Amino acid sequence: MTRMEAPTIPMPIPSDTPFTPGTITVRPVSAFHTACILAALWALVKVLRAARWRMKTTQLRGPPSTSIIYGVSRDLVASTKSGAMYEHWAEEYGVAYNIPTVLGRSAIVLCDPKAIAHFYARDTWTYVHTPLALTSLENLIGRGLLWAQGESHRRQRKSLTPAFSNAAIRRLTSVFYDSAYKAKSAWDAAMESSKEGTAVVEVQNWMNHVALDTIGIAGFSHDFGALNGKHSIVTEVFDSFGSNPKASAFNKLLFLLAQVFPVLTKIPTQRKKLTNKLNVTMGEISNDLLIRSRREKDMNVSDTDAGKSIMELLVKAEDQDAELHLSNEEVLAQMKVLLIAGYETTSISITWALLELSKHPNVQTRLREELLSFGPDPTYDQLKANLPYLDAVVHEILRIHPPIPEFTRVAAADDVIPLSEPVCTASGKMTESISVAKGTFISIPIASINCSTAIWGPDAKQFKPDRWLTEEGISGKAKEVQGHRHLLTFIDGPRTCLGKDFAITEFKTVLLVLVKNFVFELRDGPETGVEIVRGILPRPRIVGEGGFGVPLRIRRHE
C-alpha cells in the first residue's frame, strides 16, 4: 500500500529579504515604543508601591492639602510660626497625624514622646536620611558623620567619641574662656572711645567669631584670628550667607520640589554657589590642617597632653591598621562637620541668649548676681554643678530656640510605632500604635514639641528659666520626653549630638564672661521686633536690619 504524502506549500519570501533556514528576523523597536514600555513599567511599580504602602501603613487623619502641587509644605516654609501650625494640628488630629506634602506625597508627624523615643532608638537603621538630606549633606560637608548611616555611622561616631569625653572638655574649658575674654577686651576698647560710656555691638557677628576661633583652637589647634580682626576666607564665606538671607520665591520652589527630585539641588542658584564655595574653602583649610597634623605626628611633636584631641584622633584613624579606620574622604568630612557645627549652632544659641536677656532685664540681673556672687571664673566641674541659674538660662534658650527646628527621615523597613495615647485613624477607629511601611516619611517638629503646651504646660511659650530650678517646674508630660534634659534639641538615640557637652560648656563659659562684665539692652527699646532669617541654619535678626544684624547696646556693669 503506497503512503500518501501531504503536499508541501512553500512560504512566499520577498525577493529582497535574505533567508537562512532556522532563523527568525527581529524587527527593531522604535525609541518611542521603548519609552512607552519603560514609562508603563515605572507607572506599574509606582502603583504597586502605593498599594503596598496603603495596605501596610495606618491611614491617619490630618490637615487638608492647600495646594495640588505642594500639599501643606509651602505653607510651612512660608510661615514664621510653623511650630504653632504643627501644634494646632496635633490638638485637632492627635499626637500622630498625616500631612500632604509635595506632588502627592505625605509624611507622618510624630508629637508623642513614646513614639519619638521609639523612632530615635531606631535612627540610622530603620529610619534613615531622605534622598534630599543625603544629597544636601554630601554637597556641603561630604560623607562624614552627619551623612553616614547604619554601620558606617557607628564606626565614624565611635572614632570621634574620645575627643568629646568629660576629660577632653575639661581640658578645653580654658580655650572657651580665652575666646570670651578676647571679645570682652574688644568691647571694652569700643566703650573707652565712646563719650557716653556705651557701645552698640553687632553681637551675632561677634558670636560667630567667638565660635569660629574656639572650634579652630579646640578642634584643630589652629587660630583663625577672627577675634583679632584677622581676615579669613572661611569667615568671609560663612558671613556671605547673610548677604541675602531672604530666600527668593524661585529658591523656595526649588527647595520644595527637591524633596521629590533631589537632582534639583544641582541647579546653580546663588545659594548653591555659596554652598559650593563653602565646601571648597572648608576642604582646603581642612586639608592644610590635616597635612600639618600628619607632619607633626611623624616628627613626634604633637601635644602629648591632648592625646585624645580631635586632630590626633583623626590622624590616627587614617592609619590602615587603625581599629576604626577612616578614609581620607571621611577624615576631611569630619573636619568640615566640626567647622560648621562649631560655627553655626553655638553662635546662634549665644545670640538668642543675649537677645532674650536684653528683653528680660530682671532675668539678666538675677543671672549676673549669681555669677558675681560665685567669685572667680568657675572650673568645668563647677560650671556643671554650682551655677543653677546659669544652667537654667542656658537650657531655657535651648528649649525655645533649638538651632534645628525640625527634621524628616524615611523608613528603610516596615515598622510599628507605639503611642502613649490613642489616636483616631482616617476610618474613625482608635489605635494605640501605627504601622508604617518602608518608604514612609516621618517628621519630628522639634521646635513645636519643645514649646508644646500639651507637653510643657500653659507657660510653654514663655521664656521662664525658673522652670528648671524645681522638680515641679517640668511637667509630667515633659518628663516623658527622652533626650538631654527632656529636650529634643540635641536629638536622641544613635544620632544624639556628639558635641553636646562641648557646646553647652562653651555656651555657659561665653555667656558667663559677657554677662558678668556687661549690661545688655535692645538698641531701639523693649518693643524691638525680632525675625527669623535663613543662613546655613535659621538665625535671629532685628527687624529692619540687613544680613544677620543683631545690634545691642552694651555698657559696663558697675
VENZI-V437855 format. One record per residue. N is the residue number from 1. SS is DSSP state (helix for helix, strand for strand, loop for the rest). PSI is psi as a letter, one per 40 degrees, with the letter a starting at -180 (none if undefined). Layout:
# VENZI-V437855
{{N;SS;PSI} {N;SS;PSI}}
This chain:
# VENZI-V437855
{{1;loop;h} {2;loop;h} {3;loop;h} {4;loop;h} {5;loop;h} {6;loop;i} {7;loop;i} {8;loop;h} {9;loop;h} {10;loop;i} {11;loop;h} {12;loop;h} {13;loop;h} {14;loop;i} {15;loop;d} {16;loop;e} {17;loop;h} {18;loop;i} {19;loop;h} {20;loop;h} {21;loop;h} {22;loop;e} {23;loop;i} {24;loop;h} {25;loop;h} {26;loop;h} {27;loop;h} {28;loop;i} {29;loop;h} {30;loop;i} {31;helix;d} {32;helix;d} {33;helix;d} {34;helix;d} {35;helix;d} {36;helix;d} {37;helix;d} {38;helix;d} {39;helix;d} {40;helix;d} {41;helix;d} {42;helix;d} {43;helix;d} {44;helix;d} {45;helix;d} {46;helix;d} {47;helix;d} {48;helix;d} {49;helix;d} {50;helix;d} {51;helix;d} {52;helix;d} {53;helix;d} {54;helix;d} {55;helix;d} {56;helix;e} {57;loop;h} {58;loop;h} {59;loop;h} {60;strand;i} {61;loop;i} {62;loop;i} {63;loop;i} {64;loop;i} {65;loop;h} {66;loop;e} {67;loop;h} {68;loop;d} {69;loop;d} {70;loop;e} {71;loop;b} {72;loop;e} {73;helix;d} {74;helix;d} {75;helix;d} {76;helix;d} {77;helix;d} {78;helix;d} {79;loop;i} {80;loop;e} {81;loop;f} {82;helix;d} {83;helix;d} {84;helix;d} {85;helix;d} {86;helix;d} {87;helix;d} {88;helix;d} {89;helix;d} {90;helix;d} {91;helix;d} {92;helix;d} {93;helix;e} {94;loop;i} {95;loop;e} {96;strand;h} {97;strand;i} {98;strand;h} {99;strand;h} {100;strand;h} {101;loop;a} {102;helix;h} {103;helix;f} {104;helix;e} {105;loop;i} {106;strand;i} {107;strand;i} {108;strand;h} {109;strand;h} {110;strand;h} {111;loop;f} {112;loop;h} {113;helix;d} {114;helix;d} {115;helix;d} {116;helix;d} {117;helix;d} {118;helix;d} {119;helix;d} {120;helix;d} {121;helix;d} {122;loop;e} {123;strand;i} {124;loop;e} {125;loop;c} {126;loop;d} {127;strand;h} {128;strand;i} {129;strand;i} {130;loop;i} {131;helix;d} {132;helix;d} {133;helix;d} {134;helix;d} {135;helix;d} {136;helix;d} {137;helix;d} {138;helix;d} {139;helix;d} {140;helix;d} {141;helix;e} {142;loop;a} {143;loop;g} {144;loop;a} {145;loop;d} {146;loop;d} {147;loop;d} {148;loop;i} {149;loop;i} {150;helix;b} {151;helix;d} {152;helix;d} {153;helix;d} {154;helix;d} {155;helix;d} {156;helix;d} {157;helix;d} {158;helix;d} {159;helix;d} {160;helix;e} {161;helix;d} {162;helix;d} {163;helix;e} {164;helix;f} {165;loop;i} {166;helix;d} {167;helix;d} {168;helix;d} {169;helix;d} {170;helix;d} {171;helix;d} {172;helix;e} {173;helix;d} {174;helix;d} {175;helix;d} {176;helix;d} {177;helix;d} {178;helix;d} {179;helix;d} {180;helix;d} {181;helix;d} {182;helix;d} {183;helix;d} {184;helix;d} {185;helix;d} {186;helix;d} {187;helix;d} {188;helix;d} {189;helix;d} {190;helix;d} {191;helix;d} {192;helix;d} {193;loop;e} {194;loop;h} {195;loop;d} {196;loop;e} {197;loop;e} {198;strand;i} {199;strand;i} {200;strand;h} {201;strand;h} {202;strand;g} {203;helix;d} {204;helix;d} {205;helix;d} {206;helix;d} {207;helix;d} {208;helix;d} {209;helix;d} {210;helix;d} {211;helix;d} {212;helix;d} {213;helix;d} {214;helix;d} {215;helix;d} {216;helix;d} {217;helix;d} {218;helix;d} {219;helix;d} {220;helix;e} {221;loop;f} {222;loop;h} {223;loop;h} {224;loop;d} {225;loop;e} {226;helix;d} {227;helix;e} {228;helix;e} {229;loop;e} {230;loop;h} {231;loop;h} {232;loop;h} {233;helix;d} {234;helix;d} {235;helix;d} {236;helix;d} {237;helix;d} {238;helix;d} {239;helix;d} {240;helix;d} {241;loop;e} {242;loop;e} {243;loop;d} {244;loop;g} {245;loop;e} {246;loop;h} {247;loop;h} {248;loop;i} {249;helix;d} {250;helix;d} {251;helix;d} {252;helix;d} {253;helix;d} {254;helix;d} {255;helix;d} {256;helix;d} {257;helix;d} {258;loop;e} {259;loop;d} {260;loop;d} {261;loop;g} {262;helix;d} {263;helix;d} {264;helix;e} {265;helix;e} {266;helix;e} {267;loop;h} {268;loop;g} {269;loop;i} {270;helix;d} {271;helix;d} {272;helix;d} {273;helix;d} {274;helix;d} {275;helix;d} {276;helix;d} {277;helix;d} {278;helix;d} {279;helix;d} {280;helix;d} {281;helix;d} {282;helix;d} {283;helix;d} {284;helix;d} {285;helix;d} {286;helix;d} {287;helix;d} {288;helix;d} {289;helix;d} {290;helix;d} {291;helix;d} {292;helix;d} {293;helix;d} {294;helix;d} {295;helix;d} {296;helix;d} {297;helix;d} {298;helix;d} {299;helix;e} {300;loop;f} {301;loop;e} {302;loop;i} {303;loop;h} {304;helix;d} {305;helix;e} {306;helix;f} {307;loop;e} {308;loop;f} {309;loop;i} {310;helix;d} {311;helix;d} {312;helix;d} {313;helix;d} {314;helix;d} {315;helix;d} {316;helix;d} {317;helix;e} {318;helix;d} {319;loop;h} {320;loop;d} {321;loop;e} {322;loop;i} {323;loop;d} {324;loop;g} {325;loop;h} {326;loop;h} {327;loop;i} {328;helix;d} {329;helix;d} {330;helix;d} {331;helix;d} {332;helix;d} {333;helix;d} {334;helix;d} {335;helix;d} {336;helix;d} {337;helix;d} {338;helix;d} {339;helix;d} {340;helix;d} {341;helix;d} {342;helix;d} {343;helix;d} {344;helix;c} {345;helix;d} {346;helix;d} {347;helix;d} {348;helix;d} {349;helix;d} {350;helix;d} {351;helix;d} {352;helix;d} {353;helix;d} {354;helix;d} {355;helix;d} {356;helix;d} {357;helix;d} {358;helix;d} {359;helix;e} {360;loop;g} {361;helix;d} {362;helix;d} {363;helix;d} {364;helix;d} {365;helix;d} {366;helix;d} {367;helix;d} {368;helix;d} {369;helix;d} {370;helix;d} {371;helix;d} {372;helix;d} {373;helix;d} {374;helix;d} {375;loop;b} {376;loop;i} {377;loop;h} {378;loop;i} {379;loop;i} {380;helix;d} {381;helix;d} {382;helix;d} {383;helix;d} {384;helix;d} {385;helix;d} {386;loop;e} {387;loop;g} {388;helix;d} {389;helix;d} {390;helix;d} {391;helix;d} {392;helix;d} {393;helix;d} {394;helix;d} {395;helix;d} {396;helix;d} {397;helix;d} {398;helix;d} {399;helix;d} {400;helix;e} {401;loop;g} {402;loop;h} {403;loop;d} {404;loop;h} {405;loop;d} {406;loop;i} {407;strand;i} {408;strand;h} {409;strand;i} {410;strand;i} {411;strand;h} {412;loop;e} {413;loop;i} {414;loop;i} {415;strand;i} {416;strand;h} {417;strand;h} {418;strand;i} {419;strand;i} {420;strand;e} {421;strand;i} {422;strand;i} {423;strand;i} {424;strand;h} {425;strand;i} {426;loop;d} {427;loop;e} {428;loop;e} {429;loop;i} {430;strand;i} {431;strand;i} {432;strand;e} {433;strand;i} {434;strand;h} {435;strand;h} {436;strand;h} {437;loop;i} {438;loop;h} {439;loop;e} {440;loop;h} {441;strand;h} {442;strand;h} {443;strand;i} {444;strand;h} {445;loop;g} {446;helix;d} {447;helix;d} {448;helix;d} {449;helix;d} {450;helix;d} {451;loop;f} {452;loop;h} {453;helix;d} {454;helix;d} {455;helix;d} {456;helix;e} {457;loop;i} {458;loop;d} {459;loop;f} {460;loop;d} {461;loop;e} {462;loop;i} {463;loop;h} {464;loop;g} {465;helix;d} {466;helix;d} {467;helix;d} {468;helix;e} {469;loop;e} {470;loop;i} {471;helix;d} {472;helix;e} {473;helix;d} {474;loop;h} {475;loop;i} {476;loop;d} {477;loop;d} {478;helix;d} {479;helix;e} {480;helix;e} {481;loop;h} {482;loop;h} {483;loop;i} {484;helix;h} {485;helix;f} {486;helix;f} {487;loop;i} {488;loop;e} {489;loop;d} {490;loop;e} {491;loop;a} {492;loop;i} {493;helix;a} {494;helix;d} {495;helix;e} {496;loop;h} {497;loop;h} {498;loop;d} {499;loop;f} {500;helix;d} {501;helix;d} {502;helix;d} {503;helix;d} {504;helix;d} {505;helix;d} {506;helix;d} {507;helix;d} {508;helix;d} {509;helix;d} {510;helix;d} {511;helix;d} {512;helix;d} {513;helix;d} {514;helix;d} {515;helix;d} {516;helix;d} {517;helix;e} {518;strand;i} {519;strand;h} {520;strand;h} {521;strand;i} {522;strand;h} {523;loop;d} {524;loop;e} {525;loop;i} {526;loop;e} {527;loop;e} {528;loop;h} {529;loop;i} {530;strand;h} {531;strand;i} {532;strand;h} {533;strand;i} {534;strand;h} {535;loop;b} {536;loop;d} {537;loop;i} {538;strand;h} {539;strand;i} {540;strand;i} {541;strand;i} {542;strand;h} {543;loop;h} {544;loop;e} {545;loop;i} {546;loop;i} {547;loop;b} {548;loop;f} {549;loop;h} {550;loop;g} {551;strand;h} {552;strand;i} {553;strand;h} {554;strand;i} {555;strand;i} {556;strand;i} {557;loop;h} {558;loop;none}}
